[in-house]
């Protein structure tokens, strides 16, 4: 530890090797205790041996392969075009995406790229309903009209086709180019899209970065600024934990499927009124039906309970947005919502009206006054934080994410024996990588989790390892890991890819009676993730995973049972009461426990304010973005 401190004083340009090792050991100890620490030390010793044998002798050549300072040069076909970038910026509910989609609708051919499957599906259905021939391409779902050539394709952002030339391209939620994990996908789409007109939609804080990016690529840049179409105000008080204070048109935001359905059950019991639900994991038909029920003022569905997916472009007529809590659980523990997340979600308050309707000069002052959007919280403890967040302007985005593509990995891996684990290849490549100040290297946590599973399967070609590294693998539960490993073994052996021939898939759960039991729900969710992965792989290994239609049917059966099971899940009112306060206390305890563990291991404690300071970052750790459903791209 003293050596680390000495190295810190000597090195002024950033953390040295010893400091990086110390940080790695800290994380391993926090996540897995002594066992994690031992495993990490064993890996470090192994990696040191591999590095001395195969990396140090070829260091200069490997550094050249890992040179990622000029990502704009990776896409020569896009650089050969004279592109015009139209940057549409403004707050939520300002009509920026509407205007970009209108231009896409009028084009000869084009694409839409969104952050969620849910949004890609929404745009697909919108154009289809307008009589425009449109296709849908996400990681695990492809819909191409029969007998017609689609003029527009709606994608998740990872699936943008860089090999085809378009007249118009629309990339939504462009501020996610600064996301620590998925930012690379937006950078790839912006730098590589072969579109004569590229429309980027997002928050104003992205303007300085896009200016620099356009200067780097030589593209013409036009900035279109929008104002919010209706006022947005923070209320003076919360609901004080009492669901009887709900009003028709209210939307409550929660951060888990179980939490959403528990709130729905509690609301209906307390108020005697119906509540619709919307979240990304719902089947498209059910989601559309639920949204329509809530948006229609002439029925008994007075309330909406939704995930934070509503912060990304869903068109819902919410009078008030009410946060159930500001602390949510992600795979790494508890975190508090960042300022951009709060602003994005809160901005959905106010009755939705299309921008064309808003711009109609014939409108009454009374209707405008009635369309003020309000934001508050379920419990009083969260309201000061909301008020503070809404008054703060997040810092501008100054860099975009990058991540090595498959060609870079293949060139780099060629310097090592085939027996060297993929985990080492990823870590060593990123360790040697050089990045331009306008960009940053994305967090490889997801890729490394996949690599750990991949390395346990022998016989996979490196190309196949690359495919599984990008796959929507859910590795945090043993049943999901077993199913994913079984899929990889099918590829390694080039056999056994029929859905019914894979015993690790718990298809027997479909024969059990529907129950609100937590274990039953958990089994359904794990099967759902496994079937999504099977569908994703069927588009990459079509000759092996041949039961795509059956997988789609199983997915529908699972989703139908999930909806019924979650509906039966009974909310515990005593547990819900003061839940946000309890989560904030738990968050503080989590920070203190991390400090204690580090102190016991003679590590320096992680710096952290006792009061858990306001988070200005824009990391995307939403219910939607961390799930394999949205990683399926």
C-alpha positions in Angstrom: 0.0 0.0 0.0 2.9 2.4 0.7 4.3 1.6 -2.7 1.0 2.6 -4.2 1.1 5.9 -2.4 4.7 6.5 -3.5 3.7 5.7 -7.1 0.8 8.2 -6.8 3.2 11.0 -5.8 5.6 10.2 -8.6 3.1 9.7 -11.4 1.1 12.9 -12.1 -0.5 11.7 -15.4 -2.8 9.1 -13.9 -2.9 5.9 -11.8 0.1 3.6 -12.3 0.2 -0.2 -12.4 0.4 -0.6 -8.6 -2.5 1.8 -8.1 -4.6 -0.1 -10.7 -3.8 -3.4 -9.0 -4.8 -2.0 -5.7 -8.1 -0.7 -7.1 -8.8 -4.1 -8.7 -8.1 -6.0 -5.4 -10.4 -3.5 -3.5 -13.3 -4.2 -5.9 -12.7 -8.0 -5.8 -12.7 -7.9 -1.9 -15.9 -5.8 -1.8 -17.7 -8.0 -4.3 -16.7 -11.4 -3.1 -14.7 -11.1 0.1 -11.6 -13.3 0.7 -12.5 -15.8 -2.0 -12.7 -12.9 -4.6 -9.5 -11.5 -3.4 -7.7 -14.9 -3.7 -9.1 -15.5 -7.2 -8.0 -12.1 -8.3 -4.5 -12.5 -7.0 -4.3 -15.9 -8.8 -5.4 -14.2 -12.0 -2.8 -11.4 -11.6 0.0 -13.9 -11.2 -1.2 -15.9 -14.2 -1.6 -12.7 -16.3 2.0 -11.6 -15.3 3.4 -14.8 -16.7 1.4 -14.6 -20.0 2.4 -11.0 -20.4 6.1 -11.7 -19.9 6.1 -14.5 -22.4 3.8 -13.2 -25.2 3.2 -9.5 -24.7 6.4 -7.9 -23.7 8.4 -9.3 -26.6 5.8 -7.9 -29.1 4.9 -4.8 -27.1 5.4 -2.2 -29.9 3.3 -4.2 -32.4 0.6 -4.7 -29.8 0.5 -1.1 -28.9 -0.1 -0.2 -32.6 -3.0 -2.7 -32.7 -4.4 -1.1 -29.5 -4.1 2.4 -30.8 -7.7 3.7 -30.8 -7.0 7.5 -31.0 -8.6 7.9 -34.4 -12.0 6.1 -34.4 -13.3 8.4 -37.2 -10.9 6.7 -39.6 -12.5 3.3 -38.9 -15.3 4.2 -41.2 -13.8 5.4 -44.6 -17.1 5.0 -46.5 -18.9 7.4 -44.1 -16.0 9.8 -44.4 -16.3 9.8 -48.2 -19.9 11.2 -47.9 -20.7 14.9 -47.6 -22.9 14.5 -44.6 -25.1 17.1 -42.8 -25.6 16.5 -39.1 -28.9 18.0 -37.7 -28.6 18.2 -34.0 -32.1 18.6 -32.3 -31.7 19.5 -28.7 -34.2 20.5 -26.0 -35.8 19.3 -22.8 -38.3 16.4 -22.7 -41.6 17.1 -24.4 -40.2 19.7 -26.7 -41.0 18.0 -30.0 -37.4 17.4 -31.1 -37.8 13.7 -31.9 -41.1 14.4 -33.6 -39.5 16.8 -36.0 -36.7 14.4 -36.8 -39.1 11.5 -37.4 -41.2 13.7 -39.7 -38.1 14.2 -41.9 -37.5 10.5 -41.8 -41.1 9.8 -42.9 -40.6 12.1 -45.9 -37.4 10.5 -47.0 -36.8 8.0 -49.8 -35.1 5.6 -47.4 -33.7 5.9 -43.8 -33.3 4.4 -40.4 -34.2 5.1 -36.8 -31.9 4.1 -33.9 -33.1 4.1 -30.3 -31.7 3.0 -27.0 -34.4 0.5 -26.2 -36.2 -2.3 -28.0 -39.4 -0.7 -26.7 -38.7 2.5 -28.6 -37.6 0.7 -31.8 -40.9 -1.2 -31.7 -42.9 2.0 -31.1 -41.4 3.8 -34.1 -41.9 0.6 -36.2 -45.6 0.4 -35.3 -46.0 4.2 -35.9 -44.7 4.1 -39.4 -46.5 0.8 -40.2 -49.8 2.4 -39.0 -49.1 5.4 -41.4 -48.9 3.0 -44.3 -45.1 3.3 -44.7 -43.3 0.0 -45.5 -41.0 -0.4 -42.5 -38.8 -3.2 -41.0 -37.7 -3.8 -37.4 -34.2 -5.0 -36.5 -33.2 -5.6 -32.8 -30.8 -8.1 -31.5 -33.4 -10.8 -30.9 -36.2 -9.8 -33.3 -36.3 -9.1 -37.0 -39.6 -8.2 -38.8 -39.3 -7.7 -42.6 -42.5 -7.2 -44.6 -43.2 -10.0 -47.1 -43.3 -9.0 -50.8 -42.3 -5.4 -50.2 -39.0 -3.6 -49.9 -38.9 -1.5 -46.7 -38.0 2.1 -47.1 -37.4 2.6 -43.3 -35.8 0.4 -40.7 -36.2 0.8 -37.0 -33.3 -0.4 -35.0 -31.8 -0.5 -31.5 -28.7 1.6 -31.8 -26.3 -1.3 -31.7 -27.9 -2.7 -34.9 -27.5 0.2 -37.2 -26.3 -1.1 -40.6 -23.1 0.7 -41.5 -22.9 -1.0 -44.8 -25.9 0.6 -46.4 -26.3 4.1 -47.6 -29.4 6.1 -46.5 -30.9 9.4 -47.3 -31.9 10.1 -43.7 -30.8 8.6 -40.3 -32.3 9.4 -36.9 -30.3 8.6 -33.7 -32.3 9.1 -30.6 -31.1 10.0 -27.0 -27.7 11.1 -28.3 -26.6 12.1 -24.8 -26.1 8.4 -24.2 -22.9 8.7 -26.3 -21.4 9.6 -22.9 -22.7 6.5 -21.1 -20.0 4.6 -19.4 -21.1 1.2 -20.8 -23.1 1.7 -24.0 -21.7 5.0 -25.2 -19.6 3.1 -27.8 -22.8 2.2 -29.7 -23.8 5.8 -30.2 -20.2 6.8 -31.2 -20.2 3.9 -33.7 -23.5 5.0 -35.2 -22.6 8.7 -35.4 -19.2 8.1 -36.9 -20.1 5.2 -39.2 -23.7 5.9 -40.5 -23.7 6.3 -44.2 -26.6 8.9 -44.2 -26.6 12.1 -46.2 -28.7 13.7 -43.4 -28.0 12.5 -39.9 -30.5 13.7 -37.3 -29.3 13.5 -33.6 -31.9 14.0 -30.9 -31.2 14.6 -27.2 -30.3 17.0 -24.4 -28.6 20.4 -24.8 -25.6 19.3 -22.8 -24.3 17.3 -25.8 -23.9 20.3 -28.0 -20.2 21.1 -27.3 -19.2 17.5 -27.9 -21.1 17.1 -31.2 -19.5 20.4 -32.4 -16.1 18.9 -31.8 -17.1 15.6 -33.3 -18.4 17.3 -36.5 -15.2 19.2 -36.8 -13.3 16.0 -36.5 -15.3 14.2 -39.2 -15.6 17.3 -41.5 -19.4 17.1 -41.5 -21.6 20.1 -41.7 -23.5 20.8 -38.5 -26.9 22.5 -38.0 -28.2 22.9 -34.5 -32.0 23.1 -33.9 -33.0 24.2 -30.4 -36.5 23.5 -28.9 -38.3 24.8 -25.9 -40.6 22.7 -23.7 -44.2 22.6 -25.1 -45.7 22.9 -21.6 -44.5 24.2 -18.2 -43.0 21.8 -15.6 -43.1 22.5 -11.9 -42.0 20.7 -8.7 -44.8 20.5 -6.2 -44.5 21.9 -2.7 -45.3 18.6 -1.0 -45.2 14.9 -1.6 -48.0 12.4 -1.3 -46.7 11.8 2.2 -46.8 8.0 1.6 -50.6 8.0 1.2 -51.9 6.5 -2.0 -55.3 8.2 -1.3 -53.7 11.4 -2.4 -53.3 10.2 -6.0 -55.2 12.0 -8.7 -56.5 10.9 -12.1 -53.7 11.0 -14.6 -50.9 10.3 -12.1 -47.9 8.2 -13.1 -45.9 6.5 -10.3 -42.3 5.5 -11.3 -40.8 2.3 -9.8 -37.6 0.4 -10.6 -38.5 -3.3 -10.6 -41.1 -5.5 -12.1 -42.2 -6.8 -8.7 -42.3 -3.2 -7.4 -44.4 -2.1 -10.3 -47.0 -4.8 -9.9 -47.0 -4.5 -6.1 -47.7 -0.7 -6.4 -50.5 -1.5 -8.9 -52.2 -3.9 -6.5 -51.9 -1.5 -3.6 -53.2 1.4 -5.6 -56.3 -0.5 -6.8 -56.9 -1.8 -3.3 -56.6 1.7 -1.6 -58.4 3.8 -4.3 -60.8 1.4 -5.9 -59.6 2.6 -9.3 -57.7 0.7 -12.0 -54.0 1.3 -12.7 -52.2 0.5 -16.0 -48.6 -0.7 -16.1 -45.9 0.0 -18.6 -42.3 -1.4 -18.7 -39.9 -2.7 -21.3 -40.3 -6.4 -20.5 -44.0 -6.4 -21.3 -45.1 -8.0 -24.6 -45.6 -5.2 -27.2 -49.3 -5.9 -27.5 -49.9 -5.7 -23.8 -47.7 -2.6 -23.4 -49.6 -0.8 -26.2 -52.9 -1.8 -24.7 -52.0 -0.6 -21.2 -50.7 2.8 -22.6 -53.9 3.3 -24.5 -56.0 2.5 -21.5 -54.2 5.1 -19.4 -54.2 7.8 -22.2 -57.9 7.4 -22.7 -59.6 9.8 -20.2 -63.0 8.1 -20.6 -62.4 4.8 -18.8 -61.7 3.5 -15.3 -57.9 3.4 -15.7 -57.0 6.5 -13.7 -53.4 5.8 -12.9 -50.2 4.5 -14.4 -47.3 2.6 -12.8 -44.3 2.6 -15.0 -40.6 1.9 -15.0 -38.0 4.5 -15.8 -38.3 3.6 -19.5 -40.9 6.5 -19.7 -37.9 8.8 -19.5 -36.9 7.8 -23.0 -39.6 9.0 -25.4 -42.7 7.0 -24.5 -45.8 9.1 -25.3 -48.0 9.0 -22.2 -50.5 11.6 -20.9 -49.2 12.0 -17.4 -50.6 14.9 -15.3 -48.0 14.3 -12.5 -44.9 12.2 -12.3 -44.4 10.7 -8.8 -41.2 9.0 -7.8 -41.8 6.0 -5.6 -38.2 6.3 -4.5 -34.9 7.9 -5.7 -32.8 4.9 -4.7 -32.8 1.8 -6.9 -31.1 -1.5 -6.8 -28.7 -2.5 -9.7 -26.5 -5.6 -9.9 -23.7 -3.8 -8.0 -25.9 -2.7 -5.1 -28.0 0.4 -4.3 -27.5 3.6 -6.2 -29.3 7.0 -6.1 -30.7 8.4 -9.4 -28.5 10.9 -11.1 -29.6 14.5 -12.0 -30.0 13.7 -15.7 -32.1 10.6 -14.9 -34.4 12.6 -12.6 -34.8 15.4 -15.2 -35.5 12.9 -18.0 -38.2 11.0 -16.1 -39.8 14.1 -14.5 -40.0 15.7 -18.0 -42.7 13.3 -19.0 -45.2 15.2 -16.7 -47.9 17.1 -18.6 -50.5 15.8 -21.0 -48.8 14.5 -24.2 -49.9 16.2 -27.4 -48.1 15.8 -30.7 -45.9 18.7 -31.7 -48.1 19.5 -34.7 -51.1 19.9 -32.3 -49.0 22.1 -30.0 -48.0 24.3 -32.9 -51.6 24.8 -33.9 -52.4 28.5 -33.4 -56.0 27.8 -32.6 -55.8 26.6 -29.0 -57.3 27.9 -25.8 -55.4 29.5 -22.9 -57.5 27.4 -20.5 -56.1 24.2 -22.1 -52.6 25.5 -21.9 -53.0 26.3 -18.2 -54.4 22.9 -17.5 -51.4 21.2 -19.2 -48.8 22.2 -16.6 -46.7 19.1 -15.7 -46.0 18.5 -12.0 -43.4 16.3 -10.4 -43.2 15.1 -6.8 -42.5 12.0 -4.7 -44.4 9.4 -2.8 -42.5 10.1 0.4 -41.4 13.5 1.8 -37.8 12.4 2.2 -37.2 12.5 -1.6 -38.7 15.9 -2.4 -35.7 18.1 -1.4 -33.4 16.0 -3.6 -35.9 16.3 -6.6 -36.1 20.0 -6.1 -32.4 20.3 -6.0 -31.9 18.1 -9.1 -34.5 20.0 -11.2 -32.7 23.3 -10.4 -29.2 22.0 -11.5 -27.9 22.0 -15.0 -25.8 18.8 -15.5 -22.3 19.4 -16.8 -21.8 19.2 -20.6 -20.8 16.0 -22.2 -17.1 16.3 -23.2 -16.3 12.8 -24.5 -17.9 9.8 -26.3 -17.5 6.2 -25.5 -15.4 3.8 -27.6 -14.7 0.0 -27.4 -12.6 -2.2 -29.6 -14.4 -3.9 -32.5 -14.0 -7.5 -33.5 -11.2 -6.8 -36.1 -9.0 -5.2 -33.4 -9.6 -8.1 -31.0 -8.7 -10.6 -33.7 -5.4 -8.8 -34.6 -4.5 -8.6 -31.0 -5.4 -12.2 -30.1 -3.2 -13.4 -32.9 -0.1 -12.6 -30.7 -1.2 -15.2 -28.1 -1.8 -19.0 -28.0 -5.4 -20.1 -28.4 -5.3 -21.4 -24.8 -5.0 -17.9 -23.4 -8.4 -16.9 -21.9 -10.6 -14.3 -23.5 -10.7 -12.5 -20.2 -6.9 -11.9 -20.4 -7.2 -10.7 -24.1 -9.8 -8.1 -23.2 -7.9 -6.8 -20.1 -4.5 -6.7 -21.8 -5.9 -5.0 -24.9 -7.6 -2.3 -22.9 -4.5 -1.9 -20.7 -2.5 -1.0 -23.8 -5.2 1.0 -25.6 -4.6 4.6 -26.4 -7.6 6.9 -26.7 -8.0 10.4 -28.1 -9.1 13.0 -25.4 -12.4 13.4 -27.2 -13.2 9.8 -26.4 -13.1 7.4 -23.4 -12.9 3.6 -23.1 -16.2 2.1 -22.1 -16.5 0.0 -18.9 -15.9 -3.6 -20.0 -17.8 -5.1 -17.1 -20.4 -6.8 -19.2 -17.9 -8.2 -21.7 -15.7 -9.5 -18.9 -18.7 -11.3 -17.2 -19.4 -12.9 -20.5 -15.8 -13.8 -21.0 -15.6 -15.6 -17.7 -18.4 -17.9 -18.8 -17.0 -18.3 -22.4 -13.6 -19.3 -21.0 -15.3 -22.3 -19.2 -16.3 -23.8 -22.6 -13.5 -25.5 -24.6 -13.6 -25.8 -28.4 -15.0 -22.3 -29.3 -13.4 -20.6 -32.2 -12.2 -17.0 -31.5 -14.9 -15.7 -33.9 -17.5 -17.5 -31.8 -16.1 -16.2 -28.6 -16.5 -12.6 -30.0 -20.1 -13.3 -30.7 -20.8 -14.6 -27.2 -18.9 -11.7 -25.7 -21.5 -9.4 -27.3 -24.5 -11.6 -26.4 -27.2 -10.6 -23.9 -26.0 -13.2 -21.3 -27.5 -12.9 -17.8 -24.7 -14.4 -15.7 -25.8 -13.4 -12.2 -27.9 -16.5 -11.5 -26.7 -20.1 -11.8 -29.7 -21.3 -13.9 -29.1 -18.5 -16.5 -25.4 -19.2 -16.5 -26.1 -22.9 -17.0 -28.3 -22.2 -20.0 -25.8 -19.8 -21.5 -23.0 -22.3 -21.1 -25.2 -25.0 -22.7 -25.7 -22.7 -25.8 -22.0 -22.1 -26.0 -21.3 -25.9 -25.8 -23.8 -26.4 -28.7 -21.7 -24.0 -30.8 -18.4 -25.6 -29.8 -19.7 -29.1 -30.7 -21.8 -27.8 -33.7 -24.8 -29.9 -32.6 -27.7 -30.0 -30.2 -29.2 -26.6 -30.9 -32.9 -27.6 -30.9 -34.8 -25.8 -28.2 -36.3 -29.0 -26.7 -33.0 -30.8 -26.7 -31.3 -28.3 -24.2 -32.1 -29.7 -20.7 -30.7 -26.6 -19.0 -33.8 -24.7 -20.2 -36.4 -25.0 -17.5 -39.4 -25.4 -19.8 -41.2 -27.5 -17.2 -42.1 -24.3 -15.4 -44.7 -23.7 -18.2 -46.6 -26.8 -16.9 -46.9 -25.5 -13.4 -50.0 -23.6 -12.2 -49.5 -19.8 -12.3 -48.6 -18.4 -8.9 -47.6 -15.2 -7.3 -44.8 -17.0 -5.4 -41.5 -15.3 -5.7 -39.5 -18.4 -6.7 -42.0 -19.1 -9.5 -41.6 -15.5 -10.7 -37.8 -15.9 -10.6 -37.9 -19.1 -12.6 -40.1 -17.4 -15.3 -37.7 -14.5 -15.5 -34.7 -16.7 -15.9 -36.4 -18.7 -18.6 -37.5 -15.5 -20.3 -33.8 -14.3 -20.4 -32.6 -17.7 -21.7 -35.2 -17.7 -24.5 -34.2 -14.1 -25.6 -30.6 -15.3 -25.7 -31.6 -18.3 -27.8 -33.5 -16.0 -30.3 -30.4 -13.7 -30.4 -28.1 -16.6 -31.2 -30.5 -17.9 -33.8 -29.7 -14.8 -35.9 -26.0 -15.5 -35.6 -25.9 -19.3 -35.8 -29.0 -19.9 -37.9 -27.9 -23.4 -39.0 -27.6 -24.5 -35.3 -30.3 -22.8 -33.3 -33.1 -23.6 -35.7 -36.2 -23.3 -33.4 -36.6 -19.5 -33.6 -40.4 -19.7 -34.2 -40.8 -22.1 -31.3 -38.6 -19.9 -29.1 -40.9 -16.9 -30.0 -43.9 -19.0 -28.9 -42.3 -20.0 -25.7 -41.4 -16.4 -25.0 -45.0 -15.4 -25.5 -46.2 -18.1 -23.1 -43.6 -17.0 -20.5 -44.6 -13.4 -20.8 -48.3 -14.2 -20.5 -47.6 -16.2 -17.3 -45.4 -13.4 -16.0 -48.2 -10.9 -16.3 -50.7 -13.2 -14.6 -48.2 -14.1 -11.9 -47.1 -10.5 -11.2 -50.8 -9.5 -11.1 -51.3 -12.1 -8.3 -48.3 -10.8 -6.4 -49.7 -9.2 -3.3 -48.3 -6.0 -2.0 -47.4 -5.7 1.6 -48.5 -2.2 2.7 -46.3 -2.3 5.9 -43.2 -3.0 3.8 -44.1 -0.3 1.3 -44.6 2.4 3.9 -41.5 4.5 4.3 -39.7 2.3 1.7 -37.8 5.1 0.2 -36.4 6.2 3.6 -35.4 2.7 4.3 -33.6 2.4 1.0 -31.7 5.6 1.7 -30.6 4.2 5.1 -29.6 1.0 3.4 -27.6 2.9 0.8 -25.6 4.6 3.6 -25.1 1.3 5.4 -23.8 -0.2 2.1 -21.2 2.6 1.8 -20.2 2.2 5.5 -19.9 -1.6 5.0 -17.6 -1.1 2.0 -15.4 1.2 4.2 -15.3 -1.4 7.0 -14.3 -4.2 4.6 -11.5 -2.1 3.1 -10.3 -1.1 6.5 -10.2 -4.7 7.7 -8.1 -5.5 4.6 -5.8 -2.5 5.3 -7.0 -0.7 2.2 -7.7 3.0 2.0 -11.4 3.6 2.3 -13.3 4.6 -0.8 -13.9 8.3 -0.7 -17.6 9.1 -0.2 -19.6 11.8 1.5 -21.6 10.8 4.5 -24.6 12.6 3.0 -24.4 10.8 -0.3 -23.9 13.9 -2.5 -26.1 14.7 -5.5 -25.0 12.7 -8.6 -24.4 14.7 -11.7 -23.4 11.8 -13.8 -25.5 10.2 -16.5 -24.8 6.5 -16.2 -27.6 4.4 -17.5 -28.5 1.9 -14.9 -32.2 1.8 -15.5 -34.4 -1.2 -15.2 -34.5 -1.2 -18.9 -30.9 -0.7 -19.7 -29.4 -3.3 -17.5 -31.7 -6.1 -18.5 -30.8 -8.6 -21.2 -34.0 -7.6 -23.0 -32.4 -4.3 -23.9 -28.9 -5.6 -24.3 -30.2 -7.8 -27.0 -28.9 -5.7 -29.8 
